[in-house]
Amino acid sequence: MSFSDILTIIIIIVAILAVIWLILRLYSRHYIKTTAGTAFVRTGGSQREPLVVVNGAAWVFGFLHRLKWVSLETVTASVKKMGDEPLVTVDPQYVDFEARFFVKVGSDPASISVAARTISGEAVKPTRSAASSTPNCKAWCAMSPPGWNSSS
């Protein structure tokens, strides 16, 4: 065996190791894990139904999938109508009004899937007001108990 044959074998081995390293590096960037207080819904790809991941991980490729994070922690939504912007009732009277709602998404896949569709898909931080992150009441009204819907 000559020196050029050994050098060719070494170059082939290094090239194979570099390709394996590159593939593992790319796959490790696309393997997304959830934390204790969050879950995510992966849509797209060849699946008809979205994949709901709670306390686990899944492969997410940006060119195939969309990812929606859902917070599983209790979120406070505050509504305040006071001072210059009071609440106007049916018989035109002005009422100073302040309400605080506590919303928690269930940890089962069906609840997480509904929350991902209704709450804009972003994980809501528990420190900021959830009412400021939703442009309308539809998301919160959809999660309220039957009979409490404001559209009736």
C-alpha positions as CSV (number, residue, x, y, z in Angstrom):
1,M,0.0,0.0,0.0
2,S,1.5,3.3,-1.0
3,F,1.4,6.7,0.7
4,S,-1.2,8.0,-1.8
5,D,-3.6,5.1,-1.1
6,I,-3.4,5.8,2.7
7,L,-3.9,9.5,2.1
8,T,-7.0,8.8,0.0
9,I,-8.5,6.5,2.7
10,I,-7.9,9.1,5.4
11,I,-9.5,11.8,3.2
12,I,-12.5,9.6,2.6
13,I,-12.9,8.8,6.3
14,V,-12.6,12.5,7.3
15,A,-15.2,13.4,4.6
16,I,-17.6,10.7,5.9
17,L,-17.2,12.0,9.5
18,A,-17.7,15.6,8.4
19,V,-21.0,14.6,6.6
20,I,-22.2,12.6,9.6
21,W,-21.3,15.6,11.9
22,L,-23.2,18.0,9.6
23,I,-26.3,15.8,9.5
24,L,-26.3,15.3,13.3
25,R,-25.9,19.1,13.8
26,L,-28.8,19.9,11.4
27,Y,-31.0,17.4,13.1
28,S,-30.2,18.5,16.6
29,R,-31.3,22.1,15.7
30,H,-34.7,20.8,14.5
31,Y,-35.4,18.6,17.5
32,I,-37.6,20.8,19.7
33,K,-38.3,20.0,23.4
34,T,-41.1,21.4,25.6
35,T,-40.5,22.8,29.0
36,A,-42.5,22.0,32.1
37,G,-45.0,24.9,31.7
38,T,-45.4,24.8,27.9
39,A,-46.6,22.6,25.1
40,F,-46.6,23.0,21.3
41,V,-48.7,22.1,18.4
42,R,-46.9,21.1,15.1
43,T,-48.8,21.5,11.9
44,G,-47.9,20.8,8.3
45,G,-45.9,18.1,6.7
46,S,-47.6,14.9,5.6
47,Q,-49.9,14.7,8.7
48,R,-53.6,15.6,8.4
49,E,-54.0,16.1,12.2
50,P,-51.7,18.5,14.1
51,L,-49.2,16.9,16.5
52,V,-49.7,18.0,20.1
53,V,-46.5,17.7,22.2
54,V,-46.7,17.9,26.0
55,N,-43.7,17.0,28.2
56,G,-41.8,15.6,25.2
57,A,-40.1,16.5,22.0
58,A,-40.6,16.3,18.2
59,W,-38.8,17.0,15.0
60,V,-39.7,20.4,13.5
61,F,-38.4,21.5,10.2
62,G,-39.1,25.1,9.3
63,F,-39.7,24.4,5.6
64,L,-42.3,21.7,6.4
65,H,-43.9,22.6,9.8
66,R,-45.4,25.5,11.7
67,L,-45.0,25.6,15.4
68,K,-47.5,27.1,17.9
69,W,-46.5,27.4,21.6
70,V,-49.1,27.2,24.3
71,S,-48.6,28.1,27.9
72,L,-49.9,25.6,30.5
73,E,-49.6,28.1,33.4
74,T,-52.4,30.1,34.8
75,V,-52.7,33.5,33.0
76,T,-54.3,36.6,34.4
77,A,-56.5,38.7,32.1
78,S,-57.5,42.1,33.4
79,V,-60.2,44.4,32.1
80,K,-60.4,47.9,33.4
81,K,-62.9,50.5,32.3
82,M,-62.5,53.5,34.6
83,G,-62.0,57.3,34.5
84,D,-62.0,58.6,30.9
85,E,-63.2,55.3,29.4
86,P,-66.0,54.0,31.6
87,L,-68.3,51.1,30.6
88,V,-71.6,52.3,29.1
89,T,-74.6,50.2,30.0
90,V,-77.8,49.6,28.0
91,D,-79.6,52.5,29.7
92,P,-76.9,55.1,29.1
93,Q,-75.2,55.2,32.4
94,Y,-71.5,55.1,33.0
95,V,-70.0,52.5,35.2
96,D,-66.4,52.2,36.5
97,F,-65.6,48.5,36.0
98,E,-62.6,46.3,36.8
99,A,-62.5,42.6,36.4
100,R,-59.8,40.0,36.5
101,F,-60.0,36.6,34.9
102,F,-57.8,33.6,35.5
103,V,-57.4,31.2,32.5
104,K,-55.6,27.9,32.5
105,V,-55.3,25.5,29.5
106,G,-55.9,21.9,30.3
107,S,-52.9,19.5,29.8
108,D,-54.8,17.1,27.5
109,P,-54.1,17.2,23.8
110,A,-57.6,18.3,22.8
111,S,-57.5,21.4,25.1
112,I,-54.1,22.4,23.9
113,S,-55.2,22.1,20.3
114,V,-58.2,24.3,20.9
115,A,-56.0,26.8,22.8
116,A,-53.4,26.9,19.9
117,R,-56.2,27.8,17.5
118,T,-58.0,30.4,19.6
119,I,-55.1,32.2,21.5
120,S,-53.0,33.4,18.6
121,G,-50.5,30.6,19.0
122,E,-47.9,32.5,21.1
123,A,-47.0,31.3,24.6
124,V,-48.4,34.0,26.8
125,K,-46.0,35.0,29.6
126,P,-47.6,34.8,33.0
127,T,-46.1,38.2,34.0
128,R,-47.8,40.2,31.2
129,S,-51.5,40.8,30.9
130,A,-53.1,38.3,28.6
131,A,-55.8,40.7,27.6
132,S,-53.2,43.0,26.0
133,S,-51.9,40.1,23.9
134,T,-55.3,39.2,22.4
135,P,-57.0,41.6,20.0
136,N,-60.5,40.6,20.8
137,C,-62.6,38.6,23.3
138,K,-63.2,35.6,21.0
139,A,-60.3,33.6,22.3
140,W,-61.3,34.1,26.0
141,C,-65.1,33.7,25.3
142,A,-64.4,30.4,23.5
143,M,-62.8,29.1,26.7
144,S,-65.4,30.3,29.1
145,P,-68.1,28.0,30.6
146,P,-71.3,27.4,28.6
147,G,-73.8,30.2,29.0
148,W,-71.1,32.9,29.6
149,N,-70.4,33.6,26.0
150,S,-70.6,37.3,25.4
151,S,-72.0,36.9,21.8
152,S,-75.5,35.9,23.0
